[in-house]
Amino acid sequence: MKTRVPAVLSLTSLALCLVSPVLFFAGKINERTYRLAFLLTSIAWFVFAILWASAVRRNKEKP
Amino acid sequence: MYKYYQAPWGKKWLSHARESIIVPSRLATLTSHMDKLYEFDREPVSSDKLQSGGKFAGLFAGEHVAATEFVIGAFFVLHGVGARDLLLGLLFGNLLAVLSWTFICAPIAVRTRLTLYWYLKKIAGPGVTFIYNIANAFLYCILAGAMISVSATAIGLAFGIKVPALDAVLPTSVGWVVLTFVIGTAFTTVAVLGFEKLSRFAGVCSPWIFVVFIAGAVAMLPRLGVHPNLDNLWEVATTKIWNGVAVAGQEKLGFAHVLFFAWFCNLAMHVGLSDMALFRYAKKWTYGLFTAFGVYPGHLLAWICSGVMVAAIGRQMDPGRMAFEAAGLAGTFGLLLAGWTTANPTLYRAGLALQTVTPNWPRWKITLVAGAATTVLSCFPVFFLKLLDYVAIYGLVLMPIGAIVFAEHWIFPRLRIEPYMAEKRGWTFNGSALIVWLETLVICFFLPLHLYFRWLPGWFIALASYTVLMALRRKEGVR
């Protein structure tokens, strides 16, 4: 459970990273919005992925 | 290109072969120290430590997206590769690379369960192994230097420092030197202080860096005039991206060049057998096929994406600008992180190889020396501006060792040539191996072929000449 939540959130962030350029390409958002959205979803990926990796590591280290 | 990660199933970094020479008295000491460095790899992997195919797929999936991908894919555009040539060349070239891992590297690793280091020592002796180590260290430093240069283009953009022109060899401005020096120093400091933490961080970065490539390329498509319904995608690809026209001063490359490049860009790892370190953990030699999970995203998709990006910025080799315009600030960070996370393990590898000549130095000191050398090399733009040629040379230099090991492993038993003579007779140098290595490189240098194609005849030359020389030694009973 402790690993599942950050795992889901990080993978969702990564998927969202790909959504913003597609929306920009489709003309649904402008370039500025695309760049900002990509930056924010990227930050989210790093936060959740690091939490995920840490949780996995803690689980492995448990006796 | 190639990144080295901590294997998910191992506590230590997988050792890629490299190793040891000098004069016998000093060499004995060096060899002993060197062996200690690789002590944890000395014994063949036991059956309880073998890993599943899924773990191999996962490991390879994150391995082939490095900072150099920003440059390589872009260079194909600058070299005037046509769209069809690029796609077919990458498709089949990567297939050949996967098959080389599967049919050349993995079977030897699975049969011996050893790293190249220990296997080469049995075959060529500690002296040749030592030379191999040093050559590897030097080549690693250049590669890490190229990665620092690529990252420098990302930071340089913010300070208005121009990327050197395509024909530049020496540093073109004080700003460039200062920039590469600062970045090289930062990378080295981090490598010295916290290598293991960064290696874990690299694992987090890897999927995201791949996403940066995809996002950047998709976002650049409107600038190239691709319609949202993609109906003119192929037309744009053939006329505005891979239009078959090389930029001024760049050599025109075609299908065969792309095919061979995709094949040899990891030559040291598959035909050169460095990846024995990984595949010795494989249950079956067919796990070599799992390398496809790495090379197709990294050496096909990422190269295509960087090609799209460079075309969209007017076919200029400026990875920093390319990444920024394609993905904004995140793109710049992506490029910087790609350089950082790949230069770091490369520095570590160079340090590990160099440690053989300075056996009493602590790890931090040798990493510092490797980092300093790498930082100096990164000031010279030639290494990243001629990256395609450098990658060819890198593979070529180490390839004969792979041929020697292949001959000893597969051909000698069939010809009833005694294997492992160096080990059995206590040779410091297997002179035949050394001669074949040098002879192959000299012949390859003079071969009237394009640089990209020379390694293939070179491999057969090394294979045949080593077999003949060792057969003669058997007959003559020469030591």
HADDOCK unambig.tbl for C-alpha pairs under 7 A between the chains (distance, minus, plus):
assign (segid A and resid 14 and name CA) (segid B and resid 208 and name CA) 6.92 0.50 0.50
assign (segid A and resid 18 and name CA) (segid B and resid 211 and name CA) 6.87 0.50 0.50
assign (segid A and resid 18 and name CA) (segid B and resid 215 and name CA) 5.87 0.50 0.50
assign (segid A and resid 21 and name CA) (segid B and resid 215 and name CA) 5.46 0.50 0.50
assign (segid A and resid 21 and name CA) (segid B and resid 218 and name CA) 6.03 0.50 0.50
assign (segid A and resid 21 and name CA) (segid B and resid 219 and name CA) 5.08 0.50 0.50
assign (segid A and resid 22 and name CA) (segid B and resid 218 and name CA) 6.59 0.50 0.50
assign (segid A and resid 24 and name CA) (segid B and resid 219 and name CA) 6.49 0.50 0.50
assign (segid A and resid 25 and name CA) (segid B and resid 218 and name CA) 6.54 0.50 0.50
assign (segid A and resid 25 and name CA) (segid B and resid 219 and name CA) 5.70 0.50 0.50
assign (segid A and resid 25 and name CA) (segid B and resid 221 and name CA) 6.92 0.50 0.50
assign (segid A and resid 25 and name CA) (segid B and resid 222 and name CA) 6.12 0.50 0.50
assign (segid A and resid 25 and name CA) (segid B and resid 228 and name CA) 6.34 0.50 0.50
assign (segid A and resid 26 and name CA) (segid B and resid 228 and name CA) 5.11 0.50 0.50
assign (segid A and resid 35 and name CA) (segid B and resid 327 and name CA) 5.97 0.50 0.50
assign (segid A and resid 35 and name CA) (segid B and resid 328 and name CA) 5.49 0.50 0.50
assign (segid A and resid 38 and name CA) (segid B and resid 330 and name CA) 6.99 0.50 0.50
assign (segid A and resid 39 and name CA) (segid B and resid 329 and name CA) 6.97 0.50 0.50
assign (segid A and resid 39 and name CA) (segid B and resid 330 and name CA) 5.18 0.50 0.50
assign (segid A and resid 49 and name CA) (segid B and resid 204 and name CA) 6.28 0.50 0.50
assign (segid A and resid 50 and name CA) (segid B and resid 204 and name CA) 6.77 0.50 0.50
